[in-house]
C-alpha cells in the first residue's frame, strides 16, 4: 500500500493542508501573529497590558527592554542547561 493511499497518509495530507498559512483565513493568521508577539513579550518580562504606556516614555521603554533581554537570556540559558543535563 502506498503512502498516499494509506489512511494515515491521507489524514496527514489533509491536516497539513488545513494548517498551512496560505490557506488559513486572515483572522487566523493575525491571531497567530498577535499570540506570538504576546508570548515573546512575556518571555522578555514585558507586560503586554502596559505596552503602550511603557513605549510612550523612551527612557522607561529602553530600561524595560534591557531588563527583559537580560531576563530572556537567563531563562534561555537555564532551559538549555536543563536540556543538556
N, C-alpha and C positions, 0 to 999 in steps of 0.2 A: 504494500500500500504506500503510495507516495505521500509526501508531507502535505501537499495541497489538498488531498482528498481525505486525510485523516480528520477526525472530529476536533482534535486539539489544534491542528494546523489551521483549520478554517476559523475556529474560535479566536485563535491568536491574531490572525489577519484582520478579523473584524474588530477586535479590541484595539489593535494598533491604529487602524484606520479611524476609529471613532475618537481617539485621543490625540490625533495629530493636530498641530497648531493651525495648519492651513484650513482644516475642516471645522475647527472649533468656532462657534459664534463669537462675535466681537466682545460681547459682555463677559464670556468665559475667559477670554484672553486678558481682559482688563482686570478681572478678579485674580487671576494667577499673578499678574504683574504687581498689583497692589499688595497681595498676600506676601509676595517675595520681598517687596520693599519693607513692609512692616516687620517681617521676620529678621531682615538684615538690621533694621534699626534696633530691635530688641537685643540682638546679639552684640550690638555696639553700645548697649545700655543707654539708648536714646528713647525716651518715652514718646511714642507716636502721637499721643493726645496733646503733648506740649510742643510739637514740632514747629508750628508757626510762631509761637511766642519766642521760642529759643532762636529761631532763624532771624527774627526781626532785630535782635541785638547781635551784631557781628562778633564782638569780643566773647560774649557768653556762648555763641554758637561754636566759635573756634575752640574754646575750652572744653565744651561738651564733646566735640569731635575728637580732640586729642585724648580725653579720658576714655571715650568709647572705643577708640582704636587700641588703646592700651589694654582695656578690659577684653576686647576681642582677641588680641594676641595672647593674653594669659589663658583664656578659655581654650583657644585653639591648641596651644602648647600642652595644656592639661589633657585634652581629649586625645592628642597624638600620643602622649605618654601612656594613657590607658590602653590604646590600641596596640602599641608596641609591646607592652608588658602583658 
